[in-house]
Amino acid sequence: MIVWVALIVIFIIWIIVIVIRNRIKHLHGDGHSPITILSIPYGEWQDIGKITYAGVIWIVRAPKPSWYELDPEPVSAYDLDLQTPPRCPKCETEIEQTRSFWGGYIWKCVGCGFKKRNSERYIKEKERAEKIARRSYEIQLSKSKRIQ
């Protein structure tokens, strides 16, 4: 009887060690190096606002108009970009992101110690926040066109 209990305990410990070892391998060999398509304007970016999404601040920016551009139309909503990494909601320092042992991500501010768990990378959250920023910008454009 004692032999069976010992074998079961050893088997359970063996399974736990395998699970922990695989999780550590997964964390170190992250494999989450997403290919990001950078949108680079011809000139520079200008910050045009901030939005709060997923508990952090995202800086909304648009291409700066060049001196030689003759087009008086405002920037398209699809030209907008959100700066990464996002900013801390307390002190506006850039957020650092690390993988959590149990899955998901930990976003941490090195300035004030703000810490937040999130299930998604901030690149994925940026895509969602951009949709909100674009819609907000479209609403502002339509209001300004009605006033004119």
N, C-alpha and C positions, 0 to 999 in steps of 0.2 A: 504494500500500500504506500509506504513512504517513497519507494522508488518511483511510482506513478506520479505522485504529487511533485517530486523533485523534477521529473521529466516535463511535466506540464509547466512548472515555474520556469524552467530553463527555456522551453519553447516560447512562452510569453515574453520573456526578456529578450530572446533572440529576435522576435517579431518587432518589438519596440525599438531595439537597436537598429534594425534595418530601416524602419520608418524614419527614425531621426536622422540616420546617415543619408538617406535619399533626400530628405528635406534640406539638409545642409548642402549637399551637392547641388540641389536645385537653386539654392540661394546664392552660392558662389558662382555657378555657371549660369548666371541669370538668363541669358538668351533673349532678354528684352531690350535689344538695341534697335529700337524701331527706326526704320529709314524715314527720316523726316524730310519732307519736301519744304525747303525754305522759300519763303516768298520774300524776295529782296527787291525793294524798289530801286528805280534808276538813281534816285538821289538818296534821301535819308528818310527816316521815320520821324513822325511827330506824334507825341502823346496827345490824344484827344479826349480821354476820359478814363474812368475806372468803373469796374463793376465787381460786385461781390457774388461769387458762386462757389459752391462746395466748401464754404466756410473760410475762403481766402480771397484776397484781392487780386484782380487781373487788370493790368494796364492795357487799355485799348489804344491802338495806334494806327495811323494811316500814312500813306506815302506823302512826303512833303512836296508841295507843288514846286516845280522848277521855274526859274525866272523866264525860261523860253517857252513855257507851255501857253498856248493861246486859248485852250478850252476853258471856258468859264464855269463849266458844270462841276458840281462838287464830286468828291470821291465816291465811288460806288460802294455799296455795303459789302460787296464781295472783295474789295481791296483791303478791308480792315484786317488787322492782325492783333492777336493777343500776345503780349510779351511772356516768355517763359524764362525762368520759373515764376510761379505766382508769388505774391507777397504776403507777408504775415498780416493778419487783420489788426494786430495790436501795435506793431512798430514799423510795419511796411518794409522789413528786411526780406530779402529773397529766401524762399523756403527750400530746404534740402529734402530729398526724398530717399528713403531706404526701404528695402523689402522687409516685411515682417516675417518672423519665423513661422507663424501660423497662417500665412497667406495675407494678401493685401499689401498695403504700403503704409509707411509712417512718414508724415510730413512734419518737419521740425524746423523751427526758427532758431538760428544760432544767436540772434540778437537778444531775444527776451525769454527764450525757452518754450514758447508756444508749441504745442504738440497735438497732432491730430492723426487719427487712423482713417484711411480711406481704402475702399476696395479696388479702386482704379488708379492707374498711373496719372500723373498730372497732364501728360500729353493727351490722354483720352478725355479728361475733364476739360482741357483747353478747347477741344473740338466742340464740346457741348456749350461751353461758355461763349464761344464765338457765335454760335447760332443765336443765343440770347442777345449778344452785342449787336449783331447784324440787324435783328428785328427792331431793337430799340433805335438804332441809327435810321432805319427805314421810316419809322414813325416820326422821328424828328425831321427828316427830310420832307415828308408829306405835310407836316404842319407848317414848315417854313415856306413851302410852295403855295399853300393856301393863303398865307398872310400876304404874299406878294401880289 
